[in-house]
Amino acid sequence: MRQAPGSNRLDKNTDRLPYHDAARFFHRIPFLHIMETLRIYVDTSVIGGCFDREFQEWSEALTDHFRRGRYLAVVSDVVTKEIEGAPDFVKKRYQELLSIPAEIIDVSEEAVSLVGHYMARGILTQRFLNDAMHIALATIAKIDMLVGWNFKHIVRLDKIRLFNTVNMAQGYKPLTIYSPREVVHHDQE
């Protein structure tokens, strides 16, 4: 006997929840919400995006998630170095992000080696070394997700696939890469 959509009663023939209702049932069990906070690597474009009309809404919303403890912001020496050349208001926003608090990753020999593999594969050129370093640092640190607005070198399906091909060939897990809009939009659904 099938239950009407929206019903949380067990199917009498199987003693199981109907598949379409299982998610709603488990959503109501408080202990299932206990999980580690996602560590999200924030590339420099997200911080600057707080001041760009096209990206402001989503960059600010993501920053708000960090403030509320929904996610943990992760940055690196590379982000810090890139911010040094930014306007003062961007530097101030970066300092605010660090005070939330945020995790900071140092550049390592392992990351430099992984970047070398990206370059050897021709994914990016030396000119975009920092972009490759963001990917390598996030990969090595086992970050849950990297977010950015760099659609030319980072948040681009063909590049993501190439980076992850190298990552897996070198024994690392694939890195999930999204724009802040995808992360915040998904979270609001």
SVG drawing of the C-alpha trace seen along z (x, -y; Angstrom):
<svg xmlns="http://www.w3.org/2000/svg" viewBox="-2 -52 62 58">
<polyline fill="none" stroke="black" stroke-width="0.4" points="0.0,0.0 1.5,-3.3 1.2,-6.4 0.2,-9.8 3.0,-12.2 4.1,-14.0 3.2,-11.1 5.9,-10.0 4.2,-6.7 6.1,-3.4 5.2,-1.4 3.3,1.6 4.8,4.0 8.4,3.1 8.5,1.4 10.5,-1.4 9.8,-5.0 8.8,-5.7 11.9,-6.9 10.5,-10.4 9.7,-10.9 12.9,-9.6 14.8,-12.9 12.0,-14.8 11.9,-12.3 15.7,-12.3 15.8,-16.1 13.7,-16.2 16.2,-14.1 18.3,-16.7 21.4,-14.6 21.8,-14.0 22.5,-17.8 25.7,-17.4 28.5,-17.4 31.8,-19.1 31.8,-22.7 32.7,-22.8 36.2,-24.4 35.9,-26.7 39.1,-28.1 38.3,-31.7 40.4,-33.0 41.2,-36.7 38.4,-37.4 35.7,-36.7 37.1,-39.4 37.2,-41.9 33.8,-40.7 32.3,-42.3 32.8,-45.6 31.8,-44.6 28.2,-45.2 28.1,-41.9 29.4,-39.8 28.6,-41.8 25.4,-40.0 26.9,-36.6 30.3,-37.5 28.6,-39.3 26.2,-36.4 29.1,-33.9 31.0,-36.2 27.8,-36.2 27.8,-32.4 31.4,-32.6 30.4,-35.1 27.6,-32.8 29.8,-29.8 28.0,-28.0 31.4,-27.5 35.0,-28.1 36.9,-30.5 40.3,-29.2 42.8,-31.5 46.6,-31.3 49.8,-33.2 49.0,-33.7 45.7,-35.4 47.5,-37.6 50.2,-38.5 47.6,-39.3 45.6,-41.5 48.7,-43.6 48.3,-45.3 44.6,-45.9 42.8,-49.2 42.6,-49.8 38.8,-49.0 39.6,-45.5 42.5,-45.1 40.1,-46.0 37.5,-43.5 40.2,-40.8 41.2,-41.7 37.6,-41.4 37.4,-37.9 40.6,-36.8 39.0,-38.0 35.9,-35.8 38.3,-33.6 39.8,-32.0 42.3,-29.3 45.5,-30.3 47.5,-27.8 51.2,-28.3 52.8,-27.6 54.7,-24.4 57.2,-22.4 54.4,-19.9 52.2,-22.7 55.0,-24.0 55.5,-20.4 51.8,-20.0 51.8,-23.4 54.7,-22.1 52.5,-19.2 49.7,-21.6 52.2,-23.6 53.7,-20.5 50.2,-19.5 49.6,-23.0 46.6,-23.8 47.9,-27.3 51.0,-29.2 53.7,-30.7 51.8,-34.0 49.0,-32.5 51.1,-30.7 49.1,-32.1 45.9,-30.7 47.5,-27.3 48.8,-27.7 45.3,-28.4 44.2,-25.0 47.3,-23.2 47.0,-24.6 43.3,-23.8 43.9,-20.3 46.8,-19.4 44.9,-20.9 41.9,-18.6 39.6,-21.6 36.0,-20.8 35.5,-23.4 37.3,-26.3 35.2,-29.3 36.1,-32.1 35.0,-34.4 37.9,-33.7 36.0,-32.1 38.9,-32.2 41.4,-30.1 39.7,-28.4 35.9,-28.2 35.6,-26.7 34.6,-23.1 37.5,-22.2 40.1,-23.6 38.5,-21.9 38.6,-18.6 42.2,-19.1 43.3,-20.1 41.5,-17.1 43.0,-14.7 46.4,-15.8 45.3,-15.7 44.2,-12.1 47.3,-11.1 49.4,-12.5 47.4,-10.7 45.1,-13.5 41.3,-13.7 39.5,-15.8 38.8,-19.4 35.3,-20.8 35.3,-24.3 32.3,-26.7 31.4,-30.3 30.0,-31.9 26.7,-32.2 26.4,-28.4 27.3,-27.8 25.0,-30.5 22.2,-29.7 22.4,-26.0 22.3,-26.8 19.2,-29.0 17.1,-26.3"/>
</svg>
